[in-house]
Each structure stands twice: as C-alpha cells, then as structure tokens.
Amino acid sequence: MILEHAVLPVLPGQEADFEAAFGQARSIISSMPGFRGLALRRSLESPSHYLLLVEWDTVEDHTEGFRGSPQYDEWRALLHRFYDPFPVVEHFVDVPLGDLRA
C-alpha cells in the first residue's frame, strides 16, 4: 500500500468553497482503480491549509492511472483553482518497526 501525502494551501477566504468542491471531487477519486481510501484534515494553526492523505494499491495507480485519466481533468477543474502555491505531493510506504514496546 502507498500513502499519498499533500498539504493543500487553499486561498484564504475560499475554505468553504474548497470543502464543497472537495465533497464533489471525492466521488471522482474514489471510483479509480487502486484507490483504497482518503482523509482530509484542516490545520488548526493555519486554517487555510489542509492535509490530504490518500491510500493507493500502488504509486502507479495514482501517478499513471488517476493522473492519466479523463477523471483527473474533472478533479483538476474542481480543485486546482483553490491552491496557491500548487501542492507538493509525495508518496510513502510503511516502515517495518517490529515490536514497538522495546
């Protein structure tokens, strides 16, 4: 499993519109092959910043499948106008730590 991480810097004053648009966009991403789930969190310290975490089966499901699809054009039309600057997206994998009680 891959975890996509992006901090979304939404234009101040546009938070409510962004959240409404994200509500629509969620159905787009959740229909994609390899999608497992997502979480969207709003920062307490910087209320116009959001943390997006998306679980994918593989990094290619995100980078090639979703981003290369016509559905991504819909996602982009709904959400990209809210960002300044454009978010940096990174992908993470689990680190096996064994027994954490040690």
N, C-alpha and C positions, 0 to 999 in steps of 0.2 A: 504494500500500500504506500502511496505517495501523499504527502500533505503539502498542498499549495498554500503559501502564505503571502498576503499582500496587505499593506497598510494603505487605505484609501483616503487621500486627503481631499475631502469634499469642500467645495467653495463655501465659505461662511455664509449663513443665511439660507442655504439650499438643502439643509439636512432633511427637512420633512419631505421635500420633493424627491430627494435621493432615495429615502426609505420607501416611498410609494413606488418609485420606478424599480427599486430592487425587488420589491414584492412581486412585480410582474416578471422581472428577469429571472427570478428563481426557478420558475417553471421551465424556462429555456434550458438552463444548465442542468437541471435535474433530469432532463429527458435524454441526456447524452450518454452514449456507451462509455462504461468505465467510471461513471460518476457514482460515488458512494454516499456522500452527504456534505453538508456545509454548515458553517456557523458564521454569523455576522455579529460583531461586538462593537459598541460605541465607546470611545475613550471618555473617561471621567475628567481627565486633566485637559484634554484637547477635544471638546465635543464635536468638532467638525472632522475628526479623524475616526475611521472605522478600521477594524481588523477583520479581514476575510480569510477564513480557513476552509479549504475545500479538499475533501478526500477523493483521490482517484485510484483506480487499479494500477495504472502505470503513468509515467510522466508523458508518454506519447498520447495517451487518452486526452490529456489536456492540451499539449503543445501542437499536436498534429490533428487529432480528432476534433476536439472542440474548436480550437482556433482556426482550423482549416475548413470549418463547416459554414453553410449558409446561416445556421442558427447564431453563430458568433456575430454576424453582421447585425442581427436583431439585438443581441446583448449590447454590442457597442453603441448602437443607436439609442438605446435606453439609458446607458450609464456613463459613457465616456465624457459626455459634456459636463459632468459634475466635478471632474478631477483637475486639480492644479496644485502641484505638478502631476504628471501621469505616474501612477503607482509602479513601484518596483515589485516584481513577482519572483518568488523563489520557491523551490521545491525541496522538501525534506523527507528523510527516511528515518525510521526508528533506529535507535542505538541500543543494542542488547547490553543491558547492565547487570543481568543476573539478579541475585538476591540483594535488595537494597537495604536490608536490615544490618548489613555488616558495617 
